[in-house]
Amino acid sequence: MSLTIPSPASGTAPSADPAAPPRTYQVRTFGCQMNVHDSERMAGMLEDAGYVPAAGDHADVVVFNTCAVRENADNKLYGNLGMLAPVKAANPGMQIAVGGCLAQKDRETILKKAPWVDAVFGTHNVGALPALLDRARHNNEAQLEILESLDVFPSTLPTKRDSVYSGWVSISVGCNNTCTFCIVPALRGKEKDRRPGDILAEIQALVDDGAIEVTLLGQNVNSYGVEFGDRQAFSKLLRACGEIDGLERVRFTSPHPAAFTDDVIEAMAETPNVMPQLHMPLQSGSDKVLRDMKRSYRSTKFLGILDKVRERIPHAAISTDIIVGFPGETDEDFQATLDVVEKSRFATAFTFQYSKRPGTPAADLPDQLPKAVVQERFERLTALQDRIAAEENAKQMGRRVEVMVTAQSGRKAGETHRLSGRSQDQRLVHFSVPAGAPAPRPGDLVTVTITEAAAFHLVADPTAEGYSLRRSRAGDAWDRSQADSCGAPAPGAAKSAAGRTGVSLGMPSLPVRSA
């Protein structure tokens, strides 16, 4: 479907003078890791078309990459569009584009509610963004282009990676499940799998550029291979990642419990660079609610998977997703969720209040719960999980952990002078550098002993003897990126990613209490 709709708020086309400075862009991302990865594609295509990242808040082109999973996604988008309306009115050459899942779902609604938007594109035609912007500017009309099936696999598009030391790699798009609460299959279509050789080639290219960590992405990564008839394709892919020289950390998200098989657990345990970390979405601990959700597993199977993982990978940190207040959820159903959470001992849980999404089967179910009931249950669940997380983190006290340093530091870094990074099991670690010891760069690895633990992070304040730094190719890549974008940094300075402002992230996350 491709429509052209007049936009009364469209500005006049800017000068085509070749001596004029290049147009700047900013991509704002709301949603999951898949959205973040799509944003990297959008940024790559814009730069390939001659745009440059905006240095500050103002940009000639602002792209919203949207999520449609929760109700507040609509509010967030239209609130942001409303704030940009007077900005665009004062800058006639400015353009605004909306893509992603909400654009695929709402289509013409976006232009009706925000007629100052210049381009709307869906999940299946991310590659159309530069052309749509050009057409909107040339025709002085808003462009709406929504395809019903995948035009080109996103990984073939140019990419502006958000990180030089860690990268997302999509192994599939779409979903074949029919969970009643989820609108993703309607927006991203049936599962389409990439060929293993293409995936491994992309990973190798990332490693050649300096990355030492990759995260494999798919709506259900462990069902990878179903399209070409190999049910063990995902475990084979994990083992193949173990053969890539220079690739130190491999992660993946998100698997589906119903399709999680023993060969994947064995591959995780036997492949050294596959990290001891697993995100396994529970959604509910009630078998009745799981049936209503059309989640084709039950709580006993779920807990059995965790037992098998911990038997083979004793120090694995397991995280999850949980929905509270699904239609018809009784007090007994909710208690079943609390019971499973208590038994599961999750390191982290992303907890959500059920959000009624038009177009999903669950939206039409009877017994939609009052907001007050959902809120009370949500608070009880988060209190329980916060306690468990604190207890599990306390077990890390005294452990030696290897931390990959990130460009982001905690909110209190200015006071504590601590840097931040992720351990092999993905726990957030704030650490200090002993006086006189060399400071790491983002992408370097330090080994430290955990000295303090809280629910959402760990702290390490090592002595000089207890601090070990391993400079990495990823740290070298960080230095090169800084030299290219804003001048070489001071030696060893773990500074923020200045100069890489093309993609901003709005991912939902747990609160991080920085030390």
URMOKA-V410117 format. One record per pair of residues at least 12 apart in sequence whose ideal C-beta (glycine too) atoms are under 10 Angstrom apart, sorted by sequence separation. I is the first residue (numbers start at 1). J is the second residue. If there is no record, write none. Layout:
# URMOKA-V410117
i = <I I>
j = <J J>
This chain:
# URMOKA-V410117
i = <27 64 84 98 108 119 120 121 131 132 175 202 222 224 225 238 252 283 286 287 290 306 356 407 408 409 418 419 448 449 450 451 479 485 486 487 27 29 64 98 107 119 132 155 174 175 176 203 221 222 224 237 265 282 285 286 287 305 324 406 407 408 418 419 433 447 448 449 479 482 485 486 27 29 66 103 106 118 119 131 155 174 175 176 177 220 238 264 281 283 285 287 306 323 337 354 405 406 407 416 418 419 434 446 448 449 479 485 486 27 46 81 107 118 119 128 155 173 174 175 176 199 237 282 284 322 354 405 406 416 417 418 431 433 447 448 451 482 484 485 27 64 80 98 103 104 119 120 129 154 155 173 174 175 218 221 222 252 353 403 405 406 416 417 431 432 446 478 481 482 483 484 485 25 26 46 64 81 103 104 105 118 119 128 153 173 174 199 221 282 285 403 404 405 413 429 431 449 475 478 482 25 62 80 96 102 103 104 105 118 119 128 155 173 174 216 234 250 260 284 285 302 322 353 403 404 410 412 431 448 449 481 482 27 62 98 103 104 117 118 128 153 154 172 173 174 283 322 355 402 403 404 421 429 431 432 447 448 475 478 481 26 43 64 96 97 98 99 102 103 104 125 153 172 173 260 282 320 354 401 402 403 404 408 410 419 431 447 448 25 42 77 95 96 97 98 99 100 101 102 104 124 125 172 173 216 234 250 281 282 320 353 401 402 403 409 419 421 424 429 446 447 448 471 24 25 43 62 94 95 96 97 98 99 100 101 118 120 121 122 124 125 171 172 216 250 251 252 280 353 401 402 406 419 420 421 430 446 447 23 42 77 95 96 97 98 99 100 118 119 120 121 122 123 124 125 128 150 171 250 251 252 255 257 354 401 406 419 421 427 445 446 447 469 25 39 41 78 94 95 96 97 98 99 118 119 120 121 122 123 124 125 126 127 128 150 170 171 194 239 248 249 250 251 253 254 255 256 257 282 320 322 353 354 399 401 403 405 421 430 445 446 22 26 39 40 62 77 117 118 119 120 121 122 124 125 126 127 149 169 171 193 199 216 234 238 242 248 249 250 252 253 254 255 256 257 280 319 329 353 403 404 419 421 423 437 444 445 23 25 27 39 62 76 77 99 100 116 117 119 120 121 122 124 125 126 127 192 234 235 238 241 247 249 251 252 253 254 255 257 280 318 320 352 401 403 405 427 428 437 444 445 22 23 24 25 26 27 38 73 89 99 115 117 123 124 125 127 171 172 191 214 234 235 236 237 239 240 246 248 251 252 253 254 278 318 319 320 322 323 324 325 326 327 351 396 402 403 419 421 423 430 431 432 434 437 440 444 445 22 23 24 25 26 37 59 73 74 78 88 114 124 126 129 130 171 191 196 224 231 235 236 238 239 242 243 249 251 253 278 317 318 319 320 321 322 323 324 325 326 351 353 401 403 428 429 430 431 432 433 434 436 441 443 444 22 23 24 25 26 36 58 73 77 81 85 87 88 99 122 127 169 170 191 196 232 234 235 238 239 242 244 280 317 318 319 320 321 322 323 324 325 327 396 427 428 429 430 431 432 433 434 435 438 440 443 444 445 22 24 26 35 57 84 85 86 88 99 124 127 169 193 194 214 222 231 234 235 237 238 241 242 243 293 317 318 319 320 321 322 323 324 325 351 401 427 428 429 430 431 432 434 437 439 440 441 442 443 444 445 21 23 24 26 28 34 35 60 74 78 82 85 111 123 126 127 169 171 188 193 221 224 232 235 236 239 240 242 278 316 317 318 319 320 321 323 351 396 427 428 429 430 431 433 434 437 438 440 441 443 444 24 26 27 35 59 61 62 63 64 65 66 68 69 73 74 78 81 82 84 85 97 110 111 170 171 191 193 195 196 221 222 223 231 232 235 238 239 241 242 258 278 323 349 434 437 440 442 443 444 26 34 58 60 61 62 63 64 65 66 67 68 69 77 81 84 97 99 111 169 191 193 194 195 214 221 222 223 226 234 235 238 241 257 276 293 349 351 396 434 438 441 442 443 24 25 26 27 28 29 30 31 35 60 61 62 63 64 65 66 67 68 80 82 110 169 185 191 193 194 196 203 212 213 214 215 216 217 218 219 220 221 222 276 289 292 293 306 328 351 393 405 407 408 433 441 443 444 24 25 26 27 28 29 30 31 32 59 60 61 62 63 64 65 66 67 68 74 78 81 97 167 184 191 192 193 211 212 213 214 215 216 217 218 219 220 221 222 223 224 232 235 238 239 278 292 310 327 334 349 350 392 393 405 407 423 432 440 441 442 443 23 24 25 26 27 28 29 30 31 58 59 61 62 63 64 65 66 68 74 77 78 81 97 108 167 169 191 210 211 212 213 214 215 216 217 218 220 222 223 235 238 276 277 282 290 292 303 307 326 327 349 404 405 406 407 431 433 441 442 443 23 24 25 26 27 28 29 30 31 32 59 63 65 66 68 77 95 96 107 169 182 190 193 196 200 203 207 211 212 213 214 215 216 217 218 219 220 222 223 258 259 260 276 282 283 285 289 292 299 303 306 307 327 328 330 348 349 403 405 406 420 423 441 442 22 23 24 25 26 27 28 29 30 31 64 65 66 68 95 107 108 150 156 167 168 195 196 199 203 206 207 208 211 213 214 215 218 220 221 222 257 258 259 275 276 277 278 279 280 281 282 283 284 288 289 299 302 306 327 328 329 347 389 404 405 440 441 443 21 30 31 64 66 74 95 97 107 150 153 155 167 207 220 221 222 256 257 258 269 274 276 277 278 279 280 281 282 283 284 289 306 323 326 327 328 330 334 338 346 349 404 405 421 442 30 66 96 106 149 150 153 154 166 167 193 196 200 204 206 207 220 256 257 258 265 269 276 277 278 279 280 281 282 283 284 286 288 289 299 300 303 306 327 328 329 334 337 341 348 349 404 405 442 95 103 105 148 149 153 165 193 196 199 200 203 204 206 207 222 256 257 260 264 268 275 276 277 278 279 280 281 282 288 289 292 299 302 303 326 327 328 344 347 348 403 404 405 418 441 30 31 95 103 104 147 150 153 156 164 167 169 177 199 204 222 257 260 266 269 270 275 276 277 278 279 281 284 286 288 302 326 327 331 334 335 338 342 346 347 403 404 418 30 103 104 149 155 159 167 175 176 177 194 197 200 204 221 258 262 265 269 283 286 290 325 326 334 337 338 341 342 345 346 402 403 416 418 66 93 104 155 165 167 172 173 174 175 176 196 200 203 257 258 261 265 268 269 286 288 289 299 325 329 333 334 337 341 344 345 348 402 403 97 153 161 164 165 166 167 169 170 171 172 173 174 175 257 260 264 265 268 269 284 288 289 299 324 325 329 335 342 347 348 401 402 403 416 14 30 64 96 97 98 99 155 156 159 164 165 166 167 168 169 170 171 172 173 174 177 257 262 265 266 286 287 290 325 331 334 338 342 345 346 347 401 402 30 95 99 155 159 164 165 166 167 168 169 170 171 172 176 203 257 258 265 269 286 289 334 337 338 341 345 400 401 403 410 442 28 161 163 165 166 167 168 169 170 172 175 257 260 265 268 285 286 288 289 325 326 329 400 401 441 444 28 124 166 168 169 172 257 260 284 285 286 287 324 325 347 399 400 401 410 30 123 124 161 163 171 176 255 262 284 285 286 324 325 345 399 400 441 444 46 123 170 172 176 265 285 286 323 324 325 398 399 439 441 442 443 28 172 284 285 324 325 397 398 439 440 441 442 64 171 172 174 284 285 286 324 325 396 397 398 438 439 440 441 442 171 172 283 285 286 324 396 397 399 438 439 440 441 442 456 461 42 62 68 172 282 285 323 324 395 397 403 437 439 442 455 456 457 459 460 62 63 64 284 285 322 324 394 396 397 455 456 457 459 42 61 66 285 324 393 396 401 403 456 457 458 42 61 63 65 216 221 222 282 285 324 394 395 454 455 456 457 214 282 285 322 393 394 399 401 433 454 456 39 213 215 322 393 394 400 454 38 39 65 123 212 220 392 393 394 397 399 433 454 38 155 171 172 213 282 391 393 396 397 400 38 124 171 257 322 390 392 393 452 35 65 123 124 280 282 389 390 391 393 394 396 405 35 122 123 124 254 320 389 390 393 34 35 63 122 123 171 253 254 280 389 390 393 400 402 404 34 254 279 282 294 388 389 405 61 279 293 294 386 387 389 400 402 404 31 32 61 278 279 281 283 292 293 386 405 23 25 27 30 31 63 277 284 292 319 385 386 404 405 23 29 30 31 277 279 404 407 23 25 27 30 61 169 60 292 405 421 318 407 420 292 317 407 419 9 61 317 11 14 179 10 11 14 15 105 347 348 9 13 14 42 51 104 177 317 347 348 9 11 12 13 14 49 50 176 315 347 348 11 12 14 45 49 102 105 169 171 175 177 315 413 10 11 45 48 49 51 101 104 105 177 428 430 9 11 45 46 47 101 104 166 168 169 176 430 432 11 42 45 46 49 103 104 165 315 428 430 431 10 38 41 42 45 49 101 102 104 166 168 409 428 430 10 41 43 45 101 315 408 409 428 429 9 39 42 46 100 101 407 409 428 35 38 41 42 100 406 407 408 7 34 405 407 408 407 406 407 420 407 420 420 418 418 416 415 416 415 182 411 412 413 27 179 181 410 411 412 413 5 181 410 411 412 3 7 25 179 408 410 411 3 6 9 10 11 25 409 410 1 5 9 10 317 319 1 5 7 8 9 10 11 53 317 318 319 348 3 7 8 9 10 25 317 348 6 7 9 48 49 315 316 317 5 7 23 48 315 317 7 47 48 179 180 181 182 5 7 42 45 46 47 48 69 180 181 182 313 41 44 45 47 69 180 181 182 23 40 41 44 45 46 68 69 179 180 181 5 41 42 43 44 45 68 69 178 179 180 38 41 42 43 44 68 178 179 3 37 40 41 42 43 44 67 177 178 179 37 40 41 42 43 68 69 177 178 2 38 40 41 43 68 177 34 39 40 67 1 13 16 39 40 389 16 37 40 2 13 14 39 40 13 37 386 11 12 13 37 385 386 2 10 11 13 36 10 13 40 12 40 382 7 10 11 39 41 382 2 10 37 38 4 10 37 4 7 10 36 37 38 6 7 8 9 27 29 37 6 7 8 34 4 6 7 25 27 33 38 5 6 7 34 37 4 5 7 33 4 5 3 4 5 34 3 4 2 3 4 182 2 3 181 1 2 3 1 2 179 1 2 181 277 1 180 181 277 1 180 275 276 277 278 279 275 276 277 278 275 276 277 34 275 276 277 273 275 32 249 34 248 249 248 352 350 350 351 350 348 349 348 181 186 251 187 181 186 249 251 181 183 186 181 182 183 185 249 251 181 183 184 248 183 249 37 182 181 182 183 37 180 181 182 183 36 179 180 181 33 179 180 181 34 178 179 180 33 34 180 181 32 33 34 180 32 213 319 212 249 248 213 215 34 33 34 32 33 32 248 248 249 246 248 246 246 213 212 211 212 210 212 166 165 165 166 165 165 163 164 163 162 33 105 106 105 105 166 212 212 213 210 211 212 210 211 212 209 210 208 209 210 212 207 210 211 207 210 209 210 210 210 209 210 209 165 166 165 166 164 165 163 164 165 163 72 70 71 73 69 70 71 72 74 70 71 73 74 70 71 69 70 71 70 71 69 68 68 68 69 165 165 166 165 164 165 163 164 165 164 165 164 165 163 164 163 164 164 165 164 163 164 161 164 163 162 164 163 162 161 160 162 162 160 161 162 160 162 80 76 55 53 73 73 72 65 70 63 65 67 69 63 65 66 67 65 67 59 64 55 59 55 57 56 53 55 53 54 53 54 53 52 53 54 51 47 46 43 44 43 44 42 43 42 40 39 40 39 39 39 36 39 36 35 36 35 36 33 35 27 29 31 33 26 27 28 29 30 31 32 25 26 27 28 29 30 31 32 24 25 26 27 28 29 30 31 24 25 26 27 28 29 30>
j = <39 76 96 110 120 131 132 133 143 144 187 214 234 236 237 250 264 295 298 299 302 318 368 419 420 421 430 431 460 461 462 463 491 497 498 499 40 42 77 111 120 132 145 168 187 188 189 216 234 235 237 250 278 295 298 299 300 318 337 419 420 421 431 432 446 460 461 462 492 495 498 499 41 43 80 117 120 132 133 145 169 188 189 190 191 234 252 278 295 297 299 301 320 337 351 368 419 420 421 430 432 433 448 460 462 463 493 499 500 42 61 96 122 133 134 143 170 188 189 190 191 214 252 297 299 337 369 420 421 431 432 433 446 448 462 463 466 497 499 500 43 80 96 114 119 120 135 136 145 170 171 189 190 191 234 237 238 268 369 419 421 422 432 433 447 448 462 494 497 498 499 500 501 42 43 63 81 98 120 121 122 135 136 145 170 190 191 216 238 299 302 420 421 422 430 446 448 466 492 495 499 43 80 98 114 120 121 122 123 136 137 146 173 191 192 234 252 268 278 302 303 320 340 371 421 422 428 430 449 466 467 499 500 46 81 117 122 123 136 137 147 172 173 191 192 193 302 341 374 421 422 423 440 448 450 451 466 467 494 497 500 46 63 84 116 117 118 119 122 123 124 145 173 192 193 280 302 340 374 421 422 423 424 428 430 439 451 467 468 46 63 98 116 117 118 119 120 121 122 123 125 145 146 193 194 237 255 271 302 303 341 374 422 423 424 430 440 442 445 450 467 468 469 492 46 47 65 84 116 117 118 119 120 121 122 123 140 142 143 144 146 147 193 194 238 272 273 274 302 375 423 424 428 441 442 443 452 468 469 46 65 100 118 119 120 121 122 123 141 142 143 144 145 146 147 148 151 173 194 273 274 275 278 280 377 424 429 442 444 450 468 469 470 492 49 63 65 102 118 119 120 121 122 123 142 143 144 145 146 147 148 149 150 151 152 174 194 195 218 263 272 273 274 275 277 278 279 280 281 306 344 346 377 378 423 425 427 429 445 454 469 470 47 51 64 65 87 102 142 143 144 145 146 147 149 150 151 152 174 194 196 218 224 241 259 263 267 273 274 275 277 278 279 280 281 282 305 344 354 378 428 429 444 446 448 462 469 470 49 51 53 65 88 102 103 125 126 142 143 145 146 147 148 150 151 152 153 218 260 261 264 267 273 275 277 278 279 280 281 283 306 344 346 378 427 429 431 453 454 463 470 471 49 50 51 52 53 54 65 100 116 126 142 144 150 151 152 154 198 199 218 241 261 262 263 264 266 267 273 275 278 279 280 281 305 345 346 347 349 350 351 352 353 354 378 423 429 430 446 448 450 457 458 459 461 464 467 471 472 50 51 52 53 54 65 87 101 102 106 116 142 152 154 157 158 199 219 224 252 259 263 264 266 267 270 271 277 279 281 306 345 346 347 348 349 350 351 352 353 354 379 381 429 431 456 457 458 459 460 461 462 464 469 471 472 51 52 53 54 55 65 87 102 106 110 114 116 117 128 151 156 198 199 220 225 261 263 264 267 268 271 273 309 346 347 348 349 350 351 352 353 354 356 425 456 457 458 459 460 461 462 463 464 467 469 472 473 474 52 54 56 65 87 114 115 116 118 129 154 157 199 223 224 244 252 261 264 265 267 268 271 272 273 323 347 348 349 350 351 352 353 354 355 381 431 457 458 459 460 461 462 464 467 469 470 471 472 473 474 475 52 54 55 57 59 65 66 91 105 109 113 116 142 154 157 158 200 202 219 224 252 255 263 266 267 270 271 273 309 347 348 349 350 351 352 354 382 427 458 459 460 461 462 464 465 468 469 471 472 474 475 56 58 59 67 91 93 94 95 96 97 98 100 101 105 106 110 113 114 116 117 129 142 143 202 203 223 225 227 228 253 254 255 263 264 267 270 271 273 274 290 310 355 381 466 469 472 474 475 476 59 67 91 93 94 95 96 97 98 99 100 101 102 110 114 117 130 132 144 202 224 226 227 228 247 254 255 256 259 267 268 271 274 290 309 326 382 384 429 467 471 474 475 476 58 59 60 61 62 63 64 65 69 94 95 96 97 98 99 100 101 102 114 116 144 203 219 225 227 228 230 237 246 247 248 249 250 251 252 253 254 255 256 310 323 326 327 340 362 385 427 439 441 442 467 475 477 478 59 60 61 62 63 64 65 66 67 94 95 96 97 98 99 100 101 102 103 109 113 116 132 202 219 226 227 228 246 247 248 249 250 251 252 253 254 255 256 257 258 259 267 270 273 274 313 327 345 362 369 384 385 427 428 440 442 458 467 475 476 477 478 59 60 61 62 63 64 65 66 67 94 95 97 98 99 100 101 102 104 110 113 114 117 133 144 203 205 227 246 247 248 249 250 251 252 253 254 256 258 259 271 274 312 313 318 326 328 339 343 362 363 385 440 441 442 443 467 469 477 478 479 60 61 62 63 64 65 66 67 68 69 96 100 102 103 105 114 132 133 144 206 219 227 230 233 237 240 244 248 249 250 251 252 253 254 255 256 257 259 260 295 296 297 313 319 320 322 326 329 336 340 343 344 364 365 367 385 386 440 442 443 457 460 478 479 60 61 62 63 64 65 66 67 68 69 102 103 104 106 133 145 146 188 194 205 206 233 234 237 241 244 245 246 249 251 252 253 256 258 259 260 295 296 297 313 314 315 316 317 318 319 320 321 322 326 327 337 340 344 365 366 367 385 427 442 443 478 479 481 60 69 70 103 105 113 134 136 146 189 192 194 206 246 259 260 261 295 296 297 308 313 315 316 317 318 319 320 321 322 323 328 345 362 365 366 367 369 373 377 385 388 443 444 460 481 70 106 136 146 189 190 193 194 206 207 233 236 240 244 246 247 260 296 297 298 305 309 316 317 318 319 320 321 322 323 324 326 328 329 339 340 343 346 367 368 369 374 377 381 388 389 444 445 482 136 144 146 189 190 194 206 234 237 240 241 244 245 247 248 263 297 298 301 305 309 316 317 318 319 320 321 322 323 329 330 333 340 343 344 367 368 369 385 388 389 444 445 446 459 482 72 73 137 145 146 189 192 195 198 206 209 211 219 241 246 264 299 302 308 311 312 317 318 319 320 321 323 326 328 330 344 368 369 373 376 377 380 384 388 389 445 446 460 73 146 147 192 198 202 210 218 219 220 237 240 243 247 264 301 305 308 312 326 329 333 368 369 377 380 381 384 385 388 389 445 446 459 461 110 137 148 199 209 211 216 217 218 219 220 240 244 247 301 302 305 309 312 313 330 332 333 343 369 373 377 378 381 385 388 389 392 446 447 142 198 206 209 210 211 212 214 215 216 217 218 219 220 302 305 309 310 313 314 329 333 334 344 369 370 374 380 387 392 393 446 447 448 461 60 76 110 142 143 144 145 201 202 205 210 211 212 213 214 215 216 217 218 219 220 223 303 308 311 312 332 333 336 371 377 380 384 388 391 392 393 447 448 77 142 146 202 206 211 212 213 214 215 216 217 218 219 223 250 304 305 312 316 333 336 381 384 385 388 392 447 448 450 457 489 76 209 211 213 214 215 216 217 218 220 223 305 308 313 316 333 334 336 337 373 374 377 448 449 489 492 77 173 215 217 218 221 306 309 333 334 335 336 373 374 396 448 449 450 459 80 173 174 211 213 221 226 305 312 334 335 336 374 375 395 449 450 491 494 97 174 221 223 227 316 336 337 374 375 376 449 450 490 492 493 494 80 224 336 337 376 377 449 450 491 492 493 494 117 224 225 227 337 338 339 377 378 449 450 451 491 492 493 494 495 225 226 337 339 340 378 450 451 453 492 493 494 495 496 510 515 97 117 123 227 337 340 378 379 450 452 458 492 494 497 510 511 512 514 515 118 119 120 340 341 378 380 450 452 453 511 512 513 515 99 118 123 342 381 450 453 458 460 513 514 515 100 119 121 123 274 279 280 340 343 382 452 453 512 513 514 515 273 341 344 381 452 453 458 460 492 513 515 99 273 275 382 453 454 460 514 99 100 126 184 273 281 453 454 455 458 460 494 515 100 217 233 234 275 344 453 455 458 459 462 101 187 234 320 385 453 455 456 515 99 129 187 188 344 346 453 454 455 457 458 460 469 100 187 188 189 319 385 454 455 458 100 101 129 188 189 237 319 320 346 455 456 459 466 468 470 101 321 346 349 361 455 456 472 129 347 361 362 454 455 457 468 470 472 100 101 130 347 348 350 352 361 362 455 474 93 95 97 100 101 133 347 354 362 389 455 456 474 475 94 100 101 102 348 350 475 478 95 97 99 102 133 241 133 365 478 494 392 481 494 367 392 482 494 85 137 393 88 91 256 88 89 92 93 183 425 426 88 92 93 121 130 183 256 396 426 427 89 91 92 93 94 129 130 256 395 427 428 92 93 95 126 130 183 186 250 252 256 258 396 494 92 93 127 130 131 133 183 186 187 259 510 512 92 94 128 129 130 184 187 249 251 252 259 513 515 95 126 129 130 133 187 188 249 399 512 514 515 95 123 126 127 130 134 186 187 189 251 253 494 513 515 96 127 129 131 187 401 494 495 514 515 96 126 129 133 187 188 494 496 515 123 126 129 130 188 494 495 496 96 123 494 496 497 497 497 498 512 500 514 515 514 515 514 514 515 515 283 512 513 514 129 281 283 512 513 514 515 108 284 513 514 515 107 111 129 283 512 514 515 108 111 114 115 116 130 514 515 107 111 115 116 423 425 108 112 114 115 116 117 118 160 424 425 426 455 111 115 116 117 118 133 425 456 115 116 118 157 158 424 425 426 115 117 133 158 425 427 118 158 159 290 291 292 293 117 119 154 157 158 159 160 181 292 293 294 425 154 157 158 160 182 293 294 295 137 154 155 158 159 160 182 183 293 294 295 120 156 157 158 159 160 183 184 293 294 295 154 157 158 159 160 184 294 295 120 154 157 158 159 160 161 184 294 295 296 155 158 159 160 161 186 187 295 296 121 157 159 160 162 187 296 154 159 160 187 122 134 137 160 161 510 138 159 162 125 136 137 162 163 137 161 510 136 137 138 162 510 511 128 136 137 139 162 137 140 167 140 168 510 136 139 140 168 170 511 132 140 167 168 135 141 168 136 139 142 168 169 170 139 140 141 142 160 162 170 140 141 142 168 139 141 142 160 162 168 173 141 142 143 170 173 141 142 144 170 142 143 142 143 144 173 143 144 143 144 145 323 144 145 323 144 145 146 145 146 323 146 147 326 422 147 326 327 423 148 327 422 423 424 425 426 423 424 425 426 424 425 426 184 425 426 427 424 426 184 402 188 402 404 404 508 508 509 510 510 509 510 510 352 357 422 359 354 359 422 424 355 357 360 356 357 358 360 424 426 357 359 360 424 360 426 215 360 360 361 362 217 360 361 362 363 217 360 361 362 215 361 362 363 217 361 362 363 217 218 364 365 217 218 219 365 219 404 510 404 445 445 422 426 253 253 254 253 254 254 472 473 474 472 474 473 474 443 443 443 444 443 445 404 404 405 406 406 407 406 407 407 407 279 357 358 358 359 422 472 473 474 472 473 474 473 474 475 473 474 473 474 475 477 473 476 477 474 477 477 478 479 480 480 481 481 441 442 442 443 442 443 442 443 444 443 353 352 353 355 352 353 354 355 357 354 355 357 358 355 356 355 356 357 357 358 357 357 358 359 360 472 473 474 474 474 475 474 475 476 476 477 477 478 477 478 478 479 480 481 481 481 482 481 497 497 497 500 500 500 500 500 502 503 502 503 504 503 505 506 506 486 485 506 508 508 503 508 502 504 506 508 503 505 506 507 506 508 501 506 498 502 499 501 501 499 501 500 501 501 502 502 502 503 504 502 502 502 500 502 502 503 502 503 503 502 502 503 503 504 505 503 506 505 505 506 506 507 505 507 501 503 505 507 501 502 503 504 505 506 507 501 502 503 504 505 506 507 508 501 502 503 504 505 506 507 508 502 503 504 505 506 507 508>
